[in-house]
Amino acid sequence: MTSSLDGTFTGFNGTFVDQNDLGNSETSLIDSVTTSFLNHIVQIASGETESDFLTEETALAQAEDTPDTVWNGTTGDSRR
């Protein structure tokens, strides 16, 4: 994470390394890592047991923090 002197976050990124207990690289099913600003945990459908996530994908580019994407916690699919 990167922040200014007044504490405003100006950027962050994520990485992933898959290693076994001995520290050796493993073959991973993960191809890439994408970061998002999490605004709120929501439920898309009533009676659902998994949480879904309301995120802001372009928060650094916009002046206002308006959520623009909902992620399905069960399938991992997103909808803008």
PyMOL commands that set and color helices and strands:
alter all, ss='L'
color gray80, all
select strands_A, chain A and resi 2-3+9-11+37-42+52-56+69-71+78-79
alter strands_A, ss='S'
color yellow, strands_A
deselect
rebuild
show_as cartoon
